[in-house]
Amino acid sequence: DAKTTQPNSMESNEEEPVHLPCNHSTISGTDYIHWYRQLPSQGPEYVIHGLTSNVNNRMASLAIAEDRKSSTLILHRATLRDAAVYYCILISYNQGGKLIFGQGTELSVKP
Amino acid sequence: KAGVTQTPRYLIKTRGQQVTLSCSPISGHRSVSWYQQTPGQGLQFLFEYFSETQRNKGNFPGRFSGRQFSNSRSEMNVSTLELGDSALYLCASRIRDGYNEQFFGPGTRLTVL
């Protein structure tokens, strides 16, 4: 299973953009990049995913490097409710429902 | 649509006992996966069921087992409980095979004394 590397923790100020990096140098051509986050005392929740092109949804944007060896999750305006652990996960088609969670990045948001 | 539900939410057992946890996926979802979360090991995949068949299994001992019913509801069982089985057990459902996202339940907090 391809692995990802993320910083252990990051800090942000409320209402400022946050860029959460993820390195995945061993990614294969058919691996999708998924992001999940886990708020305190809750199960993880899906945030966004992509293959090659940058992706946007109501929660966040995903910027994928041209060589696909890294990606960045962008929260455009952090709120206190965005404080969570963010996980970057690679998924291959045949992997099914098996998500391999790393340590993730713990994001704290200061008012 | 109702989300993924798990019962019970909290459970206390003693060493040597066995336990069964239940997960009801989102209506229409055919895949259910189970995860164990502990402070030391983080989130670890246990197994996945799709259309009543185990599709994938993580690196856990045989004391951990599961099954899925025809209505896609799933149960996981842990026999001969050990102190180290104390954890948050999460289940997640997804609609079909492929790259689609998983939806997690709130988890069952199991404490083994």
Interface residues (C-beta under 8 A of the other chain):
Chain A: Y32 H34 Q42 G43 P44 E45 Y46 H49 Y87 I91 Y93 Q95 G96 G97 K98 L99 I100 F101 G102 Q103 G104
Chain B: V4 S31 V32 S33 Y35 G42 L43 Q44 F45 E48 F50 R55 N56 G58 L90 A92 R94 D97 G98 Y99 E101 Q102 F103 F104 G105 P106 G107
